[in-house]
Amino acid sequence: SFKPQAAMNRCTIWSDKEVRVLIEVWGTGQIQQELDGAKRNKPIFYKIARSLQEQGFHRDYQQCKAKIKSLKADYRAVKDHNNGTGQRRKTCKFFRELDDIL
């Protein structure tokens, strides 16, 4: 079946190195400050994508936004699980890095 190029790009798998760079850029004080209370965050995600591109990773702002949303959801699921009583502790990839930001 035919998929538009943009949709295919969003489905590509992120390498661990790419995710680490994304988290590093997203976690900077400046970006966090800009995102805090921002009603429109598209320009901020453009800035994040540009930063990744400067480091050799070709992702657009939509891919960066979707990946961050996914990372936050994974992190929150683990936090919620671990806050339950009597549950065996879980973790997720990049938990420590995300915990520093979130």
N, C-alpha and C positions, 0 to 999 in steps of 0.2 A: 504494500500500500504506500501511496505517496504521502510524504510528510513535508511541509514547508521547511526550508532551511532554518528559520528562526526556531521552530519547534524542535528540530533535531539538535540544534546547538544547546538548547536548554536541557536536553536529556543526556548530554555527554557526562561521563563520569569525571569527577574532580579527583586529582591526585592528592595524596596527603600533604605534599609540599604546597600545592595550590591552596588548600584549605588553611594551612598554617599561615601563609602569607595573607590570605583573606582575613583571618581572625586578627592577625597583627595589625593590619591596616584599619579594620573596623574598630578595633579596640583602642586606637589612639585617643588621647584626651580630646583633641580637636574634633575628630569625627563624632565621638560620643556627645560632646557638647552641642554640636550642630544638630544631631539627631534628637536630643532631649527637647521635647516640646515642639518639634518641627511638624507643621501641618502638611507640608509638601516635602517629601524627602527624596524625590527623583534626582535633583541636582547633587545630593550627597552621595547617592549610589553611583551616579556618573563619575564622581570624584574617586570613589572606591575602585570602580572598574578601570579608570585611567591609571591609577596607582598600580594595579595588578598588571596592566598592559605594559607599563614602564619596566616591570620586572620580568617581562617575557611571557605572561599568561594572558591569553586572549579570551577574555570574558566580557560580556556586555553588562550594562547596569541591571537588566532584568535577571540575568543569571546570578549575579552577586546578591541581589535582593532575595531571590528564591532560595539560594543556598543558606544565607543567614537566617531566613525564616525557618528552614528545615533544621539547622543547627540549634536554634533557640527552642524549637519544639522537642527535639531529642533531649536537650538539657533539662527542660521543664518536666518532661516525663520521668526522667531519672530522679530529679529532685523530689517530685511528688511521691514517687514510689519509696524513696529513702526516708521520707518524712512519716510514712506509715509505721505503726508500731508492729514489732515482731516480724518485720519483713527482712529478708536477706538483702543486703545492700547491693545495688546495681551501680554500674558506671557506663559511660559511653565514650567513644573516641573523642578526644579533645575536651573532655570534661573539665580538666584543670584550667585550661586556657579560657574556656567559656565562663567558668566560675569566677575568674578574675574580672571579667567584664560585666556579667549579669549578677 
